[in-house]
Amino acid sequence: MKDILTERFIRYAREHTTSDPKSDTFPSTPRQMKFAVILAEELIRLGLNDVEFDRNGYVTATIPANIPNETPTVGFIAHMDTSPDFSGENVQPRIIQNYDGGNILLNGDTNRILSPGEFPEIRQYTGQSLIVAGGNTLLGADDKAGIAEIVTAAEILITRRDIPHGRIRLCFTPDEEIGRGADRFDVQKFGADFAFTLDGGELGELEYENFNAALATITIRGKSVHPGTAKGKMVNALLVAHRITAQLPPHERPEHTEGYEGFFHLAELSGTVAEARQEFLIRDHDSVKFRQKKEIFKAIANQLNTEYGYQAVHIHLRDQYFNMKEKIEPVMEVVELAKQAMREAGVTPKIIPIRGGTDGARLSWMGLPCPNIFTGGHNFHSPYEFIPIPSMVKATEVILNICRMAPALRFPL
């Protein structure tokens, strides 16, 4: 399994599939459609049923049940795009055999070093083989590793008849990294009773809680006057933007938070004296605190508009996704299934909240309970990304165990 899985992941990682948040097409980039065709053709060659590549870029397939009794249909989902936070073009994966615990010089013109001093978690993989990129790009284990693990498990299930399982559905989605992965996902057509996204991080991660998320887009209309005669007249939109940022709790920024702590994240700022624009990400696991965070922006806008005497600040709030915990708790059998599948693979489950979102978060609210399972990777969205090959093997074993054990769940859930 290891060699096939490694080769498959490296082959996928070399495909340029970065999504584009500024695009108004779906998927956001043609290169994702190209990769979707590659995946669909591979699934057909492997002998999966009902392989479909639709006009929205979703790739779906079925592994038929090999047992006669009626059982739940389990799904496995991963996303094809890589993050636009860092270059995903011309990815050059490299295997570090038997990592020695020291610095890894990443090839590239930047001389970047993957150092245990900066990333101490890498030391736990001493003696294992790691895959890294070339220093100028991300690796793309988020989420090419998830795809490779699912496809490798599917190949094993198709070629081996000694693993009893019910009906299994697979889906590979576009544009997850820009929050659109579930936009055109047809839950009813997918036809699973529950599913798992393979989109987590280090070995053992199992997640069924995530942030509630919203985007605050703030438009500031200033008053531009010649600075020589500006006294009592000018309203500098850039300084108003600074005032808005300064009124948010400084300890509730990403760089000061962890675990269940929410945050305000200034993600974009642009403008002139006459007009400025800000985008803030609002995140919190707690629904009450989430609502309170949104209200803070409204209060700031009202205060400033009153002070300036005109509509200087306009705020548009858009909810992006919600905490899947509310939808998973009624079907915790699904989480227990994943925990037991990990234990039987020799992996200790690590139940942690997602400090972000997944396709599974939105799909859970769309009627498809969908916790998230580790892929094995670290340092996603950066040139320091790496993934231990043994962790990928374990993720594939967990998928196989879930398929084998799922028929024992009560049906329907």
C-alpha positions as CSV (number, residue, x, y, z in Angstrom):
1,M,0.0,0.0,0.0
2,K,2.7,2.5,1.0
3,D,4.4,2.7,-2.4
4,I,1.2,3.1,-4.3
5,L,-0.1,5.7,-1.9
6,T,3.1,7.7,-2.0
7,E,3.3,7.6,-5.8
8,R,-0.3,8.6,-6.1
9,F,0.0,11.6,-3.7
10,I,3.1,12.9,-5.4
11,R,1.4,12.6,-8.8
12,Y,-1.6,14.6,-7.5
13,A,0.6,17.2,-5.7
14,R,2.2,18.1,-9.0
15,E,-1.1,19.1,-10.4
16,H,-1.7,22.9,-10.2
17,T,-5.2,23.3,-8.7
18,T,-5.1,26.6,-6.7
19,S,-8.5,28.2,-6.3
20,D,-9.2,31.9,-6.8
21,P,-11.4,33.9,-4.4
22,K,-11.7,36.7,-6.9
23,S,-13.2,34.6,-9.6
24,D,-16.9,34.5,-10.3
25,T,-16.9,31.2,-12.1
26,F,-17.6,27.8,-10.6
27,P,-15.2,26.2,-10.1
28,S,-13.1,29.3,-9.7
29,T,-10.2,28.0,-11.9
30,P,-10.1,25.9,-15.1
31,R,-7.1,23.9,-13.6
32,Q,-9.4,22.3,-11.1
33,M,-11.6,21.0,-13.9
34,K,-8.5,19.5,-15.5
35,F,-7.6,17.7,-12.3
36,A,-11.3,16.5,-12.0
37,V,-11.0,14.9,-15.4
38,I,-7.8,13.1,-14.3
39,L,-9.4,11.8,-11.2
40,A,-12.6,10.6,-13.0
41,E,-10.6,8.8,-15.6
42,E,-8.5,7.1,-12.8
43,L,-11.6,6.0,-10.9
44,I,-13.0,4.5,-14.1
45,R,-9.7,2.6,-14.7
46,L,-9.8,1.3,-11.1
47,G,-13.3,-0.2,-11.7
48,L,-15.5,2.0,-9.6
49,N,-19.2,2.4,-10.5
50,D,-21.2,5.4,-11.3
51,V,-18.2,7.6,-11.9
52,E,-19.4,11.1,-12.7
53,F,-17.7,14.4,-13.5
54,D,-20.3,17.1,-13.6
55,R,-20.2,20.6,-15.1
56,N,-19.5,22.1,-11.6
57,G,-16.3,20.1,-11.2
58,Y,-17.6,17.6,-8.6
59,V,-16.3,14.0,-9.1
60,T,-18.4,11.3,-7.6
61,A,-18.2,7.5,-7.7
62,T,-19.6,4.4,-6.0
63,I,-18.1,1.2,-4.5
64,P,-21.0,-1.3,-4.5
65,A,-21.7,-3.3,-1.3
66,N,-20.3,-6.8,-1.2
67,I,-22.6,-8.0,1.5
68,P,-26.3,-8.8,1.0
69,N,-27.9,-7.1,4.0
70,E,-29.1,-3.5,4.0
71,T,-26.5,-1.3,5.6
72,P,-25.8,2.5,5.9
73,T,-24.1,4.2,2.9
74,V,-20.9,5.9,4.1
75,G,-19.3,8.7,2.1
76,F,-15.7,10.0,1.9
77,I,-15.0,13.5,0.7
78,A,-11.9,15.5,0.0
79,H,-11.2,18.7,-2.0
80,M,-9.2,19.2,-5.1
81,D,-8.1,22.8,-4.8
82,T,-5.1,24.1,-2.9
83,S,-5.0,27.4,-1.0
84,P,-4.4,30.7,-2.8
85,D,-2.4,31.8,0.4
86,F,0.8,30.5,-1.3
87,S,1.8,29.3,-4.7
88,G,0.6,25.9,-5.8
89,E,2.2,26.0,-9.3
90,N,5.1,23.8,-10.3
91,V,5.1,21.8,-7.0
92,Q,8.2,19.6,-6.7
93,P,7.6,17.0,-3.9
94,R,10.6,15.5,-2.4
95,I,10.9,12.4,-0.1
96,I,13.2,12.8,3.0
97,Q,14.1,9.2,3.7
98,N,14.5,8.3,7.4
99,Y,14.3,11.9,8.7
100,D,17.2,12.4,11.1
101,G,15.6,15.0,13.4
102,G,17.5,18.0,12.1
103,N,17.0,20.9,9.8
104,I,15.7,20.2,6.3
105,L,16.9,22.6,3.6
106,L,14.1,23.1,1.2
107,N,15.3,23.4,-2.3
108,G,14.5,26.7,-4.0
109,D,15.9,30.2,-4.4
110,T,14.7,31.2,-0.9
111,N,16.9,28.8,1.1
112,R,14.0,28.2,3.4
113,I,14.7,25.7,6.2
114,L,12.2,23.4,7.8
115,S,13.6,23.6,11.3
116,P,12.6,21.7,14.4
117,G,13.5,24.9,16.3
118,E,10.6,26.7,14.6
119,F,8.4,23.6,14.0
120,P,9.2,21.3,17.0
121,E,6.4,18.8,16.1
122,I,8.5,17.5,13.3
123,R,10.8,15.8,15.8
124,Q,8.2,13.2,16.6
125,Y,8.7,11.9,13.1
126,T,12.4,11.2,13.5
127,G,13.2,7.9,11.6
128,Q,10.2,8.2,9.3
129,S,10.1,9.2,5.7
130,L,8.6,12.7,5.1
131,I,7.4,14.4,1.9
132,V,8.2,18.1,1.5
133,A,7.9,20.6,-1.3
134,G,10.7,22.6,-3.0
135,G,10.7,25.8,-0.9
136,N,8.9,28.0,-3.4
137,T,5.5,26.4,-3.2
138,L,3.2,24.7,-0.8
139,L,3.0,20.9,-0.9
140,G,-0.7,20.5,-1.3
141,A,-1.3,17.8,1.2
142,D,-4.3,19.9,2.0
143,D,-6.0,18.2,0.4
144,K,-4.3,16.0,-2.2
145,A,-3.3,13.7,0.7
146,G,-7.0,13.2,1.5
147,I,-7.7,12.4,-2.1
148,A,-4.8,10.0,-2.4
149,E,-5.8,8.2,0.8
150,I,-9.5,7.8,-0.3
151,V,-8.5,6.6,-3.8
152,T,-6.0,4.1,-2.5
153,A,-8.6,2.7,0.0
154,A,-11.0,2.5,-2.9
155,E,-8.5,0.6,-5.0
156,I,-8.0,-1.9,-2.2
157,L,-11.7,-2.4,-1.7
158,I,-12.2,-3.0,-5.4
159,T,-9.3,-5.5,-5.8
160,R,-9.8,-7.3,-2.5
161,R,-12.9,-9.3,-1.7
162,D,-12.1,-10.1,1.9
163,I,-13.2,-6.8,3.4
164,P,-17.0,-6.9,3.9
165,H,-18.6,-3.5,3.4
166,G,-21.8,-1.8,2.5
167,R,-22.3,0.8,-0.3
168,I,-19.7,3.5,-0.3
169,R,-19.8,6.9,-2.0
170,L,-16.8,9.1,-2.9
171,C,-16.8,12.8,-3.8
172,F,-14.0,15.2,-4.7
173,T,-15.0,18.8,-4.5
174,P,-13.6,22.1,-5.9
175,D,-13.1,25.5,-4.2
176,E,-13.1,24.3,-0.6
177,E,-10.2,26.7,0.3
178,I,-12.3,29.7,-0.7
179,G,-15.4,28.6,1.1
180,R,-17.4,27.4,-1.9
181,G,-16.8,23.7,-1.8
182,A,-20.4,22.8,-0.8
183,D,-22.1,25.5,-2.8
184,R,-23.4,23.1,-5.5
185,F,-23.0,19.8,-3.7
186,D,-26.2,17.7,-4.2
187,V,-26.7,15.9,-0.9
188,Q,-29.7,13.9,-2.1
189,K,-28.0,12.8,-5.2
190,F,-24.8,11.8,-3.3
191,G,-27.0,9.4,-1.4
192,A,-24.9,8.8,1.7
193,D,-26.3,8.4,5.3
194,F,-23.2,10.0,6.7
195,A,-19.8,10.9,5.5
196,F,-16.3,11.9,6.5
197,T,-14.1,14.6,5.1
198,L,-10.4,13.6,4.9
199,D,-9.1,17.1,5.4
200,G,-7.5,17.1,8.9
201,G,-4.0,17.6,10.1
202,E,-1.7,15.4,12.1
203,L,-2.1,11.7,12.9
204,G,-5.2,10.9,15.0
205,E,-7.1,14.2,14.6
206,L,-10.8,13.7,14.7
207,E,-13.0,16.8,14.5
208,Y,-16.7,17.4,14.8
209,E,-16.7,21.0,16.1
210,N,-15.7,24.0,14.0
211,F,-16.0,27.7,14.1
212,N,-19.1,29.7,13.3
213,A,-17.9,32.0,10.6
214,A,-18.8,35.3,9.1
215,L,-17.3,37.9,6.9
216,A,-17.6,41.6,7.8
217,T,-17.0,43.9,4.7
218,I,-16.6,47.5,5.8
219,T,-16.8,50.4,3.4
220,I,-15.7,53.8,4.7
221,R,-16.6,57.0,2.9
222,G,-14.3,59.8,3.9
223,K,-14.1,63.5,3.0
224,S,-11.1,64.4,1.0
225,V,-10.0,68.0,1.3
226,H,-6.7,69.6,0.4
227,P,-4.6,69.1,3.5
228,G,-3.6,72.7,3.6
229,T,-7.2,73.8,4.3
230,A,-8.5,70.5,5.9
231,K,-9.0,71.7,9.5
232,G,-12.5,70.9,10.6
233,K,-13.4,69.4,7.2
234,M,-11.3,66.4,6.3
235,V,-12.4,62.8,7.3
236,N,-9.6,60.5,6.4
237,A,-11.1,57.1,5.5
238,L,-7.8,55.4,6.2
239,L,-7.7,56.7,9.8
240,V,-11.3,55.8,10.3
241,A,-10.4,52.2,9.3
242,H,-7.6,52.4,11.9
243,R,-10.1,53.5,14.5
244,I,-12.4,50.6,13.7
245,T,-9.5,48.1,14.1
246,A,-8.3,49.8,17.4
247,Q,-11.8,49.4,18.9
248,L,-11.7,45.6,18.6
249,P,-10.4,43.6,21.5
250,P,-6.6,43.3,20.9
251,H,-6.4,39.9,22.7
252,E,-9.0,38.5,20.3
253,R,-6.8,38.3,17.2
254,P,-5.6,35.0,15.6
255,E,-2.1,35.5,16.9
256,H,-3.3,35.5,20.5
257,T,-5.9,32.8,20.4
258,E,-6.1,29.0,20.5
259,G,-8.5,26.1,21.2
260,Y,-12.0,27.3,21.6
261,E,-11.1,31.0,21.6
262,G,-12.6,33.0,18.8
263,F,-11.1,36.0,17.0
264,F,-11.5,39.0,14.7
265,H,-9.0,38.8,11.8
266,L,-8.3,41.8,9.6
267,A,-7.8,40.0,6.3
268,E,-7.8,42.9,3.9
269,L,-7.3,46.7,4.0
270,S,-7.1,49.1,1.1
271,G,-8.0,52.6,0.3
272,T,-7.3,56.3,0.1
273,V,-8.3,59.4,2.1
274,A,-11.6,59.5,0.2
275,E,-12.6,55.8,0.6
276,A,-11.3,52.7,2.3
277,R,-12.3,49.1,2.6
278,Q,-11.7,46.4,5.2
279,E,-12.5,42.8,5.4
280,F,-12.7,41.0,8.8
281,L,-13.1,37.3,9.4
282,I,-15.3,36.7,12.5
283,R,-14.8,33.3,14.2
284,D,-16.2,31.7,17.3
285,H,-17.2,28.2,18.3
286,D,-19.9,29.5,20.7
287,S,-23.0,30.7,18.9
288,V,-23.8,33.4,21.5
289,K,-20.3,34.8,21.4
290,F,-20.4,34.7,17.6
291,R,-23.6,36.8,17.6
292,Q,-22.0,39.2,20.0
293,K,-18.9,39.6,17.8
294,K,-21.1,40.6,14.9
295,E,-23.0,43.1,17.1
296,I,-19.7,44.8,18.0
297,F,-19.2,45.9,14.4
298,K,-22.7,47.3,14.3
299,A,-22.1,49.3,17.5
300,I,-18.8,50.7,16.2
301,A,-20.4,51.8,12.9
302,N,-23.3,53.5,14.8
303,Q,-20.9,55.3,17.1
304,L,-18.7,56.6,14.3
305,N,-21.6,57.6,12.0
306,T,-23.1,59.5,14.9
307,E,-19.8,61.2,15.6
308,Y,-19.1,62.2,12.0
309,G,-22.7,63.2,11.4
310,Y,-23.2,61.2,8.2
311,Q,-23.1,57.6,6.9
312,A,-19.3,57.3,6.9
313,V,-19.2,53.6,7.8
314,H,-21.2,50.9,6.1
315,I,-20.9,47.3,7.3
316,H,-22.1,44.2,5.4
317,L,-22.1,41.0,7.5
318,R,-22.3,37.7,5.7
319,D,-22.5,34.3,7.5
320,Q,-20.2,31.8,5.9
321,Y,-20.7,28.5,7.9
322,F,-21.8,27.3,11.3
323,N,-20.5,24.9,13.9
324,M,-21.3,21.3,12.8
325,K,-21.4,20.1,16.5
326,E,-25.2,20.9,16.6
327,K,-25.8,18.5,13.7
328,I,-23.3,15.8,14.8
329,E,-24.3,15.4,18.4
330,P,-27.6,13.6,17.5
331,V,-25.6,11.0,15.6
332,M,-22.6,10.6,17.7
333,E,-22.4,6.9,16.6
334,V,-20.6,8.3,13.5
335,V,-17.9,9.8,15.7
336,E,-17.6,6.7,17.8
337,L,-17.2,4.7,14.6
338,A,-14.3,6.8,13.5
339,K,-12.7,6.6,17.0
340,Q,-12.9,2.8,17.0
341,A,-11.6,2.7,13.4
342,M,-8.6,4.7,14.5
343,R,-7.9,2.5,17.6
344,E,-8.0,-0.7,15.4
345,A,-5.4,1.0,13.2
346,G,-3.2,1.6,16.2
347,V,-3.9,5.3,16.2
348,T,-5.0,7.3,19.3
349,P,-7.9,9.6,18.5
350,K,-7.3,13.3,19.2
351,I,-10.6,15.0,19.5
352,I,-10.0,18.7,18.8
353,P,-12.1,21.7,17.6
354,I,-11.4,22.9,14.1
355,R,-10.1,26.4,14.1
356,G,-11.5,26.9,10.7
357,G,-14.1,25.2,8.5
358,T,-14.4,22.2,6.2
359,D,-16.8,21.2,3.5
360,G,-18.1,18.8,6.1
361,A,-19.3,21.7,8.4
362,R,-21.6,23.0,5.7
363,L,-22.6,19.6,4.5
364,S,-23.7,18.7,8.1
365,W,-26.0,21.7,8.0
366,M,-27.3,20.6,4.6
367,G,-28.4,17.2,6.1
368,L,-25.2,15.0,5.7
369,P,-23.5,14.5,9.0
370,C,-19.8,14.8,8.2
371,P,-17.0,14.8,10.8
372,N,-13.4,15.4,9.7
373,I,-10.5,12.9,9.9
374,F,-6.7,13.5,9.7
375,T,-4.7,13.2,6.6
376,G,-1.4,13.4,8.4
377,G,-0.1,16.8,7.1
378,H,1.4,19.7,8.9
379,N,2.0,23.5,8.2
380,F,-0.7,23.7,5.6
381,H,-0.9,26.7,3.3
382,S,2.8,27.4,3.5
383,P,6.2,26.4,2.0
384,Y,7.0,24.6,5.2
385,E,4.2,22.0,4.7
386,F,5.2,18.4,5.2
387,I,3.5,15.0,5.6
388,P,4.9,11.8,7.0
389,I,4.3,8.8,4.8
390,P,3.4,6.5,7.7
391,S,0.6,8.9,8.7
392,M,-0.9,8.7,5.2
393,V,-0.8,4.9,5.5
394,K,-2.7,5.1,8.8
395,A,-5.3,7.4,7.4
396,T,-5.9,4.9,4.6
397,E,-6.2,2.1,7.1
398,V,-8.8,4.1,9.1
399,I,-10.9,4.5,5.9
400,L,-10.8,0.8,5.3
401,N,-11.7,0.1,9.0
402,I,-14.7,2.5,8.8
403,C,-15.9,0.7,5.6
404,R,-15.6,-2.6,7.3
405,M,-17.3,-1.6,10.6
406,A,-20.0,0.7,9.2
407,P,-22.5,-2.1,8.5
408,A,-22.8,-2.8,12.2
409,L,-24.3,0.6,12.8
410,R,-28.0,0.7,13.4
411,F,-29.9,1.8,10.3
412,P,-31.2,4.3,9.7
413,L,-29.2,6.5,12.0
